[in-house]
Amino acid sequence: MPHFLETSAPDFDARLTALLGMKREDSPEVDDTVAAIIADVRARGDAAVLELTAKFDRLELTPQTLAFSEAEIDAACAQVPEAERAALELAATRIRAYHERQRPEDAHWTDDTGASLGWRWSAVSAAGLYVPGGLASYPSSVLMNAIPAQVAGVERLVICAPMPDGVVNPLVLLAARLSGVDTIYRIGGAQAIAAMAYGTETIAPVDKITGPGNAFVAAAKRRVFGKVGIDMIAGPSEILVIGDGTGDAEWIALDLLSQAEHDESAQSILITTSQAEADAVCAAVDRQLEVLERRAIAGASWRDNGIVIVARDLAQAAALSDRFAPEHLELCVEDPEALLEDITHAGAVFLGHWTPEAIGDYIGGPNHVLPTARSARFSSGLNVLDFMKRTTLAHMTPAALAAIGPAAEILAQSESLQAHGLSVRARLDALNDKT
């Protein structure tokens, strides 16, 4: 059974605080293993990657077979049934259209001193995109990572996707092709992150690494941050549904289970103003768990991490949701647009009874790589700007320097940075000599 809370209960705040602090991430021993793997890859390059791939994925590779050949990609793409190809193409089209609207504009202006100021945007030169493999082989993740990078203008894109036992998901390779990625390495885990960050004899290093993965991948991304950029440290998936008694209990139950089936550590939360809806949804979850293929995983997630809260009203429900800052937030209420005004913290919001979170995972358009573990309080989902950086621009005329230079000199002196001040003073003196 999930955790049941009533806001009217005297111990509600204490119980909620405990649940908010509940750690669902994997064991800290993971970090020690990852540190050793990264050190090994840095020291031995290809040899370490090949040995670790054989050990963890039971796949024997050579430097020449680390990446798929073009012929192999062609053959895999040809295996994709027409219906799945069409669905993937539609998803790619919608995701590209959404992310093209995120492209930022350069700016340039002249201020009242005559100084020219501004900024320009440029893409990172190379990005490595991690795509989970094995049981969690997601072609949708290829689209969600590669298309924003391509829209940003990244020149070199590579994918690392583990292929345990050599099993290839043709949809992953087709998604890569639709996204404009030609280099796909059949490696995964911490060794793939290390290879993309530091490079090996075969794999050139990148500037930024994005994409979800298991605890080892997350720990590796945390360790290589600073050497390369990363998108975020993704934890177990989560969904929060706000209801007001007007929703379909079966629909809400399935939405909750859509995240619970990801991982035993995933979290599904229902906050509703209706006790009757809370009871109906819980009963529906129990019914669905009897027939769900991944019921062992989803059942453990719902039992250990599921939360049901009966709130006083929607304003309180929104405030509670902001405390969770969920990765996915569904507003299954009569007037979702009005309730949205009260929401501040969420990775992605799905409005109304007809907008299941699963639409966002595949075909809606917005990105499904989203902040977890309450990090939506301060971060955003993956987007075009993640693959770009802003360079500021400044051009002083002699008159502009004469106007603002003395203040710069004073501030430099106040910080005891003599050369700073002298670099300005030399130019100001040159101006005075001319006059």
Secondary structure, DSSP 8 states (H G I E B T S, - for coil): --EEEETTSTTHHHHHHHHHT---S--THHHHHHHHHHHHHHHHTHHHHHHHHHHHH-----GGGSB--HHHHHHHHHTS-HHHHHHHHHHHHHHHHHHHTT----EEEE-TTS-EEEEEEEE-SEEEEE---GGG--HHHHHHHHHHHHHHT-SEEEEE---GGG---HHHHHHHHHTT--EEE---HHHHHHHHHH--SSS---SEEE----HHHHHHHHHHBTTBEES----S-EEEEEE-S-S-HHHHHHHHHHHHTT-TT-EEEEEES-HHHHHHHHHHHHHHHTT-TTHHHHHHHHHHH-EEEE-SSHHHHHHHHHHH--SEEEEESS-HHHHHTT----SEEEESTT--HHHHHHTSSS-S----TTGGGT-----GGGGEEEEEEEE--HHHHHHHHHHHHHHHHHTT-HHHHHHHHHHHHHHHHH-
